[in-house]
Amino acid sequence: MLFKTYHLFLFGTILTLSSFSTLHNPLVKSKQILFIENSLSTALKKAKADRKYIFVDAYAIWCAPCRQLKLSTFKDRKATDFFNTNFVNVSLDMEKGEGINLALKWDVQEYPTLLILDYNGKVILRSIGYLNAKQLIDFGKQALTN
């Protein structure tokens, strides 16, 4: 009985450690674009430290194309790999918190609005409406070549 309990404990420990290392291993590819939620200041700090542009998903919760981006485009393997590697990604509800003032500042009037900011927060590229994964990657590449 003790032998069986020990093996179950050991197996559970190994399983837990392997799950933990998968979650925290930078070599393991994510299954979606990783977004900082509703905090531009956090994204700006990270972008400055990493010397990367910021990809902004400016959305409203009632917006069907915004939900479609989250359900499909932002989960595409190629888009995920590209944006998680090349950008600091932030998702902002433009009708709550700091999103309200940012919508005015950035002249966001339609959803979804996708923006690329430099690491100082200046808008350098904008796209309005739903994009599939290929279109999103092309959008990101355009920002990187400017």
C-alpha positions in Angstrom: 0.0 0.0 0.0 2.8 2.4 0.9 4.6 1.6 -2.3 1.4 2.4 -4.3 0.9 5.7 -2.5 4.5 6.7 -3.1 4.3 6.0 -6.8 1.0 8.0 -7.1 2.7 10.9 -5.2 5.8 10.7 -7.4 3.7 10.5 -10.6 1.6 13.5 -9.5 4.7 15.6 -8.6 6.3 14.8 -12.0 3.0 15.7 -13.8 2.7 19.0 -11.9 6.3 19.9 -12.6 6.1 19.1 -16.3 2.9 21.2 -16.5 4.5 24.1 -14.7 7.6 24.0 -17.0 5.4 24.0 -20.1 3.5 27.1 -18.9 6.7 29.0 -18.1 9.0 27.8 -20.8 9.6 30.6 -23.4 10.3 28.0 -26.0 6.8 26.5 -25.8 4.6 28.3 -28.3 1.5 30.0 -27.1 -1.9 29.1 -28.5 -3.0 32.7 -28.8 -1.7 36.2 -28.9 -0.8 37.2 -25.4 -2.3 40.5 -24.4 -1.8 42.8 -21.5 -5.4 43.6 -20.6 -6.6 47.2 -20.2 -3.2 48.8 -19.2 -1.5 50.9 -21.7 1.0 52.1 -19.1 2.2 48.5 -18.5 2.5 47.9 -22.2 4.5 51.2 -22.7 6.9 50.2 -19.9 7.4 46.7 -21.4 7.8 48.1 -24.9 10.4 50.6 -23.8 12.4 47.9 -21.9 12.1 45.5 -24.9 12.5 48.2 -27.6 9.4 46.8 -29.4 6.4 48.4 -31.0 3.0 47.9 -29.3 0.1 46.2 -31.0 -3.3 47.5 -29.7 -6.5 45.7 -30.0 -9.0 48.5 -29.4 -12.4 46.9 -28.9 -15.9 47.2 -27.5 -17.6 44.3 -25.7 -20.7 44.5 -27.9 -18.7 44.3 -31.2 -19.2 41.1 -33.1 -16.1 41.5 -35.4 -14.0 42.1 -32.2 -15.2 38.8 -30.7 -14.4 37.1 -34.0 -10.8 38.4 -33.9 -10.5 37.0 -30.4 -12.0 33.6 -31.3 -10.1 33.0 -34.6 -7.5 35.5 -35.8 -5.8 36.0 -32.4 -5.6 32.2 -32.0 -4.1 31.4 -35.4 -0.7 29.8 -34.9 1.2 32.0 -37.4 -0.3 35.2 -36.1 0.3 34.1 -32.5 4.0 33.4 -33.2 4.5 36.6 -35.2 2.8 39.0 -32.7 4.2 37.4 -29.5 7.7 37.6 -30.9 7.7 41.0 -32.5 5.3 43.2 -30.4 4.1 44.0 -26.9 0.4 43.3 -27.3 -2.3 45.2 -25.4 -6.1 44.7 -25.5 -8.2 47.8 -24.5 -11.9 48.1 -23.9 -12.4 51.5 -25.4 -15.6 52.1 -23.4 -14.2 51.6 -19.9 -11.4 53.0 -17.8 -8.5 54.6 -19.7 -10.0 53.3 -22.9 -12.5 56.2 -23.0 -9.8 58.9 -23.1 -7.6 56.8 -25.4 -10.5 56.5 -27.9 -10.7 60.3 -28.0 -6.9 60.7 -28.2 -6.5 58.1 -31.0 -9.8 59.1 -32.8 -11.2 55.5 -32.5 -14.8 55.6 -33.8 -15.2 52.2 -35.3 -14.5 48.7 -33.9 -12.4 46.8 -34.0 -9.6 49.3 -34.5 -6.1 47.8 -34.5 -3.2 50.1 -33.9 0.6 49.9 -33.9 2.3 52.3 -31.5 6.0 53.1 -31.2 7.4 52.4 -27.7 6.7 56.1 -26.8 3.0 55.6 -27.5 2.7 57.4 -30.9 0.3 55.8 -33.4 2.3 54.7 -36.5 -0.3 52.4 -38.2 -4.0 51.9 -38.0 -6.5 49.3 -39.4 -10.3 49.3 -38.9 -12.4 46.2 -39.1 -11.9 42.5 -38.9 -8.7 41.0 -40.3 -8.0 37.3 -40.9 -4.6 35.9 -39.8 -2.8 36.6 -43.0 -4.1 40.2 -43.2 -3.1 40.7 -39.5 0.4 39.4 -40.1 0.8 41.7 -43.2 -0.4 44.6 -41.0 2.3 43.8 -38.4 5.0 43.4 -41.1 4.0 46.8 -42.6 4.7 48.4 -39.2 8.0 46.7 -38.8 9.3 47.8 -42.3 8.4 51.5 -41.7 
